[in-house]
Amino acid sequence: MKKINVLLVAVGLISPVVFAQEVTPVSIPGVQFKALSLSDYISQVRASSSAIQVRKLSAESAISMEPLLSSAQIGPSISYSKGAYYGKTPYTPFVSPKSDTYSLSGTLEGFGKREARGSLAKAETSLAKVDVEVVSRAVELEAVFAYIDTLRSKLQWQAVNKEINRLLTLEKTADASSPLAEQRLTLENISNDIKFFAYGMTLPLGIEVSQLPEPIGNLVVAPQEFLLKELLSKALSSRSDILALEAQLNLAHKNLEVTKKSRNIDLSLSVWYSYTPAYVSDGTNYNKTTAYGYSVSMPLPTQNLYDGPVISASNSRTTAEIELRNLKHKATVEIQQAFLQYSAAKRKLQETEMTHNKKMAKAPATMEAIAESRESEIGLIDARTNHVKALYALRWASGGYEFFQ
């Protein structure tokens, strides 16, 4: 958790300074808010998201099945027989010795089957673990965007509320009823936006909450420099969806090996032991006897005359290769697009900040100046929102998840 906080401070979404910069707390009639930092919110999402929990359960299932799938499939069985008993004897006197026979049987797997099956089980476990990562990253990005949207509305609410307070101060010397009414209506509309986006923040949590989450921060994120070549290289080695398809390709390869090894013949082995007690038949005394033996049976592999299973498994591997190649191309395009978007958002932010700082060189003293100040501040909030969203999008597209961990 400490590492998460440090890195989130680095991007300016939470910091000790942010709390000092908080202005009028959001107050909406009939709504209770609970202040929630981004790091705490993401931690709650990771702990309670149903999508993440389902994938974790799938991974646990795969892990639990691995020892069984990797073990030798000998199928041992023990049998006991006694007899024979006759309902009607063929002649009189006729004596049945009623022997006791014990047998043990099992299967000797074909060469390489166990090793191939164990490798397949490990590949399934690896894929299940990567799937947890894929879903977690998608849910986290959704949660971050919901947090940013709610924070944007909150900052807009505070900007409008600040203008209302300034107009109330001017009301003593000028008629500000019309702009006051307009801004109060604007404040009401923004209040609805806050509730809308705050409800959206509860979706990744997947649980009912008694208080709506209230994000903390000011969206002040220092513009960052990136090298497109480095982003592209990093994405191909660390994007979770690419890693998932690589795991899928590995699974398809292991499945092909299992399919090939399954054509190897299994042998059915058995040993038996029989005990016959002493008995008398037709005046002849027979001593107790013991006997034992074994048997080996081998099926005729007629199914090996057909190559359908191998062809199907091979095609599945080829399909995974094609999908991986396409995904890598898609990732390259997404990074290039995200890079362009971030460059534009960063440039717009810098221009907006310069314009805003010039307008705010001195405190607004007229209604017109107050309106211009509010519009400039709203524009700055929007520019900051677009900038931080573009930054997250670029980081996620390039697989830079460590930035937020």
Summary of the structure (lengths in Angstrom):
residues: 405
radius of gyration: 36.8
end to end distance: 8.2
largest distance: 138.0
contacts: 1180
relative contact order: 0.15
helix: 63%
strand: 12%
